[in-house]
Every structure is written in structure tokens, then in C-alpha cells.
Amino acid sequence: MLQAQYSAADFDDESRMIVDLVTKFVDQELMPLEPGVLEREIKGEHLHLTSDEEKTLTAKCKELGLWALDAPEEFGGINLSSVTLMAINEEIGRTVTPFTFPPDSPNLHMLMATATESQRKKYLEPYAQGTAKSAIAISEPQAGGDPTGMLTRAEKNGDQWVLNGRKIWVSRVPAADFIVAMARVGSGKGHEGITAFIIDKGTKGFEILREIPMLAGHRTYELAFEDCRIPAENILGEIGAGFAPMQLRLNIRRLQMGAWCLGMCRRAMEMMMSHAKQRTTFGALLADRQAIQWWVADAAMKMHACRLMVHDAARKQDRGEDIRMEASMIKVYATEMAAEVIDHAMQTFGAMGVTKELPLHLMAQRARVMRVYEGPSEVHRMSIARRLFKTVK
């Protein structure tokens, strides 16, 4: 197995032990489930684990202490650094088995940054402990990659807020106990008035309009809020100040995506090299062909650069620095790198590479989707350029 190359200074003994434990968990618990996952995807089913598989993995996580890895210790978490979490996410990225250690980090950090004392008890604590699930609704049918074009409105009515509007591309909705929905208060433009609201499952006026099949067997959902009334205490953070914590959440996800892409590339590159050392064409091993050698060399160089980018941003995140620029760079570079490396691996396998019997097709589809969600590559390039132009007089 290809090993990730980290600086020894990035990890203390405990962190190194946890990363090694996660590596074994991926190899021994998640990888063996891949044949079943692939079989279900071939049948056109949702990319999922069975309830028995989910229960077994959850029990194993609790047994090993792989739970609430970045949650505060007061909620039973381990409070790992961002640097350690990125190494963990890289290991998870090596498998197509759809599993992450609960809870989902981005929403956790958004709640930690904004929740009131009562919200911490009702939402954050059970979420951090893995007994509750959440989703976040940001994108809209007419404002997908531009949250400043948000049309969903929230108006105060007595001791309640009334939400009206639509959201789309929302993941994990059916399983969510609560949803964080972004809506605009007032008639401002841009970031003005954007506010986060917590909406409990089953709230009247909240409706799932449709399930949307996505690449790689995933599903997202379109939602409607029609005179959806929620208590005033369910505002998450301050009125009109929802964009900053939303940006925090997005930054964390973008760093995760960089690490996941590294994991996928490691797996694809390992498969490619193993096959190339065995496969003979026209009297020579594929491993001796210059084209394959260059693909391997280019992949190794880009993965090294990407890992440095991810860990640099993670260190800055741990120091509390603004990483919006770095997160955008990682989002673009990592997803485009993954698309190229996985494609070369598929090409090396020839016809077998484009079957559904190997996990490469799921990784390729996942990498393709990643270039769109959490901000398309074009928007990130625009954002990077604008930030750079502001530095020049």
C-alpha cells in the first residue's frame, strides 16, 4: 500500500497512533464492504451501507474510540487538530465505502462557533455525541454557486420566524434530525441579512419536494419552505451574520475534500502501478512504457504538492488564521488532480478500467461531482484572482 508522507513534526505520539488506527480501520473494516457497495450501485441503488453494516461499523468506532474526533472534550470528543484530521480524511478517501466518523465536521464547527447555551444542549451536544444527524441548506434553484443571490426570506412574526423559499442540492435530508437553513432577513443584497436558522425534522411548512439522483450513486434533495414557522430561539448566531459561520463550514469541507482527493489518488495510483507491473502488451510490461511512467511521476508530484497545501492550510486553521484563499486553491487543485490521476488509472486498465467491477468508476464520478459542489472551480478561480488583485495598487 502506498503510504502518505507526513512531517514527523505534524503529529505527537497520540495523533500518530490515531491515524494508524484509522488506516487499519479502513483496511480491515471498510475495504471488505466495497464488493457489496459496488453490487448495490450496479443495480442502480442508492450508494449506501445496509443497516446491519452501519450498526457494526458504529459499534466498532465506539469500541476503538473513533468517535467525535474533532468535538470538544466536554461533549466526549477527542478535540484533534485540523492537521491530524486531514491525515484521517486522507485515509478515509482511499475507499468507496460510504462512511465517515460521526459527526460530520463542517456542521459541527458551525454549531460550535454560533450555538447559544440552550442550542448547545438541544442540538450541538447530541450531534457531537453522534446521537443526532444534521443537514445544511444553502444553494437555491436560481442561485446555486452564488449564495449572495439567495431568495429564501425570513420574516419575524411575534415570537416566531416565518421562512419562505426553496433550497436544492441538500444532502442527507431524510436522515437529518434537524436542518440548518440559510435565509435572508430584510431586503439587503449580497451578504446582507443572510441568517442561519435551525429547523427541526417534521416542522410544518417544511417539505421535501424531490430526490435527485447524482453521480456515484449519491442523492441530494430539493426542499420547500412555505410559511414555515420556527421559534425565535432557533436563530443560529446573530441576525444578518450568517455568512461568516457558513464560510467557516465551507472552508472545513474544502480542506476535507483536498484530503479525500489525496486518498482517492493514492488508491488509484496503487492500483495503476500494480496492474502495470503485471500487464504485458506487445512484449513489454506497461510499467516499462514511458506514458505510464510519466503518469505515475506526474501523479506523485501533484499529490506531494497537494498534501503540502492541505497541511499548510490545516496548520493555519489550527492557529485561527483566515484560510479562505488556501481553501479555494485546495478545492480547485485537489479535485482537478483527482480527476486526472483516476482517469489515467482507468486508461491503464484498458477495458477493465471502465467497467463497474472496479472502484475506479465511483472515484471518477465522485471527483467529477467534487468539481461542482462547495463552489465550482470557476467561482473559486474568480475568488482567488479577485483577492490577489486587491493586493496590488
N, C-alpha and C positions, 0 to 999 in steps of 0.2 A: 504494500500500500504506500502511495506517495505521502510523505509526511509534510505537514505545514511547517514552515521555517519561521520561528519567532525569536525575538531577542530575549535572552535569559533575564534581562533587567525588567521585562514587562510583567513577570509573574513571581510571586512568592511561592513558597512550597505548597501552601493550601490551594492557591489558584491553579498551579500546575497539576496537582492531584485531581482537582475537579475537572479540568479539561481532559485529562487522561481517562477519567471515569466516564465522561460523556462520549469520548471516542469509542470506548468499549461498549457503551450502551447502544450507540449507532450500529456498530458491527454485529453485536450479539442479539439485540432486540428489534431494531428497525429494519436492517437489511433483510433478515429472513422473511419479513412480511411483504417484501416487494412483489414476489410472484402473484400473491393474491390481489394486491393493489392493481397490478398490470392486467390481470384477468378481468377484474371488475371494470377497468377503464375500457378494455377491448369490447366489452358488452355494452358500452355506452352509458354506464352508470356514473353517478357522482363519484369523484375521487375521494374515497373515504376509507376509514377503518371500520370493521364491524364493532358492535357494542362490546363483544367479548374481548376483541383485540384492544379496544380502548381501555376497558377495565383492567386488563392485565398490565398494560403499559403504565397506567396511572398508579396502580399498586406498586409496580417496580420502582417508579420515580420516588414515591413516598418512602419506600424501603431504603433506597440509596441516598435520599436527601436531595434529589434533583428536583427541587420544588421552590417556587418563588425566589429564583436565583438573584434577581435584582430588586426584590422587595425589601423594605426596611426590616430590621431585626424585630421591631415592635410588633410586626404582623407575622412573625415566624419566618421571615426571609433571611437570605444569606448576605444580601447587600453587596453583591460582587461589583467590581469596577467595570466600566464600559470596555476596557481593553480585554479583560477576561471574557466578557460576554460575547465579544466579536469572535474570539477564538472558538467559543462554544457554538456560535451560529455557523461558523465555517464547517465544523464537524457535522452539524445537522444538515447542511446543504448538500452533503455527499449522497443522501438517499432521497428517493422519490416517495418514500412512505410519508404520508401527510401527518406529521406530528411535531408539536413544539412543546417545550416545557412550560406548563401554566404558571402564571398568567401571561397573556400577550403583552410584551414590554411597552410598546408605544402608548397604549391606552392607560397602562399602569402609571407611567411617568406623567401623563397629562393630568390624571386624577391626583397624584401626589403633589403636583405643583399648584393645584387650584381648589381642591375639595375643602369645604368647611368641616368643622368638627363633627357635625351630625352626618354629613355626607361621607366622611371617612368611616364612621361606624356602619352606616347603612350600605354603602357601595364599595369603598376602597378596601376595607378590611376583608369582606368575603371574597372580593375579586383577587386580592393579593394572596389569599389562602387557597384559591382555586375552587371555591365552592360556588362562585358566580361567574358568568361569562358576559362579555360586552361586545358591542359593535360601535362603529362611528360612521355617521352620515355627513359627508361634506359635499361631494360632487352633485351637480344637478343636470338635468337633460340639456339645458341651454348654456351651462357654464361648467363644463367638465374639468378642463385644465386650468380654469381661471376662477378661483374662489371669490375674487373681488366682484365677479358678476352674479353673485348669489341673489336669488329672487325669493327664497323662502323667508317669510316675515313672522315676527313675533310681536304681539301687542299685549300690553298689560290690561287686565280686566279684573278689578277688585284684587283679591289675593291670589289670582291665577295669571298665567301667561297663556295666550292662545296662539298656536302655531298653524300656519297655512303655507303649503308649498309641496314640492316634490324633491326627492333625492334618488340617485341612481348609482349603480356600481358599488353597492354596500355589501360587504362580505359578512358571513356568519350570522345573519339576521335571525333565522328560525331558532337557533340555539341560544341566542342572547337573552339574558335576564333583564338587561337594560341597554339603551342606546344613547350615545352622546350625539345629539343633532345640532348642527350649526345653522343659525338663522340670523337674519338682520333685524335689529331693533331701530326704528326710525327710518328716515328717508335718505340717509347718508350714502356716499359712494365709496368705492374702493374698500379699504379695511374698516371704514367707519361703521359702527353699530354691530359688527359681527359678534355674536354671543353664543356661548355653548349652553345647551340645555340637556338635562338627564331625563330620559323618557322611559318609564317602566314598561316592561312587556305587558300587553293587554290593555294599555291605556286607550280609552275611547277616542276615536278620531285618527288613530294611527293604523295604517293599513299596508300590508304587503301587496303591491299590485301584480308583480310577476317575478318569476325566477328566470335568470338569464344565463344560459349555458355559456361557459367560457372555454378557451383553450386549456389543455392539460387536465380536463375533467372537472374543473372548478365551477362554482356557481356564484353569481352575485345577484342582487335584488334591487328592484325599483320600489320606492316607498312613496306613500302619500300621507300628508298631514292635512286633515280637513277639520277646522275648528277643534284642533287637538289641545285640550286643556291640561296644563300641568301646574303643580303648586309653585308658588313664587320661590320657595326654598330650593327648587331643583335647578336654579341657575348655577352653572359650574364656573366659578370665577366671578369677574365683575361684568356688568352690562357694558357691551361695546368693546370688551377687552379679550375677546375670544380668539383673535388671530394669533397672538404670541404663543399661548399654550398649544394651539393647533400646530403651529410651526415647530414647536419642541417635539411634538409627537411625530411629525413628518420627518424631522431630522433623525430621530432614533430609528425609524423604519428604514430610511435610506441607508444608514450605516449597516443595518441588518442585511439589507439587500446586497450590499457590497460583499459582506461575509458569506452569504448564501451563494452568491455567484462564484466566489473562490472555491467553495466546497463542490459545486457542480463541475467546475473546470478541473479540479483535482480528480474527480471520479471519471470524467470524460477522457482526460489525458491518460490516466492509468489504463483505462480500457483500450484506448487507441494504441498505446505502446505495447501492451500485452499482445494484442492482435497482430501488430506489425512485426513482432519478433517471431510469430508463428506462421504467418501467411506468406506463401511464396507465389510470385507471379513472374512469368517469363524468365524463370530460372534464378530469381533473386528474391531475398526477403524484402518485404515492404520497409522494414527498418533500415535497409541499406539504400532506399530511394531518397534522393535529395529532397523531393517535395515533402515527404513525410517528415524527414529530419528538420526541415525548416518550420513545418507546422509545430513540431514539438518544441523547438528552440524559441519560436515566437510566443507560444503559449507560456513557456516557463518565464520569459522576460516580462510579459504583461501581467502574469499572476504575481510576480515578485513586486512589481510596481504598484499593483492594486492593493496588495497586502500592506505595503508601506503607507499608502493613502488611508486605508481603513484604520490602521493602528495609530497613525498620527492624529486623525480626527477623533478617535476614541480617547486618546490621552488628553486632547484639548477639551473634550466633553467632560472628562473627569475633573478637569481644572475649572470648569464652569465657563469656558470661553465660548464665544459665538462661532458656530461651525456651519452656518448656512452655506457659505461658499464651498467649503470642503464637502458637505453633504451632497450638493448639486454635482460637483465634479465626480464623486464616487458613483452617484446614481447613473450618470451617463457612461463613464468609463467601464464600470463593472458589468453593466448589462450588455453593452456592445462587445466587450471582451468575451463574455459567456456565449453570446450568440455565435461568435467566430470560432471559438475553441470547440464547442459542441458540434457545430456544423462540420468542422474538419474531422472530428472523431467519427461522425456518421459517414463521411465520404471515405474514410479509411476502411470502414467495414463493408463498403460497397452496398449491395442489395440488402444484406442483413441489417445495415445501419438505418435503413428507412422502414424496417418492419416495426411492429408494436411488441415484438418479443423482447427487445432490449429496452432499458430505461431511458435511452438517449432521446427518444421522441418526446417523452414527457419533460425532460430537461430542456429540450429545444423550445417546446411550447411555453414552458414556464419563463424562460429567458425572453421570449418574444413578448409575453404579457408584461413582464417587468419594465420593458422599454416604454410602457404607456402609463401604468398606474403609479401613484405617488408623484405624478408630474411627468409628462412626456419629455423625451430627450431634447426636443426643440425648445421647450419652455425653459429647461434648465440651462441650455446654452445661452439663451437670451438673457437669463438672470445673471449668469456668470459674466457675460460681456458687459452688461449694464453696471455691475458692481466694479468691474475693472476700469471702465470709462470714468467713473466717479472719482477715481484716484488720480486722474490726470487733469491738470489745469490747462 
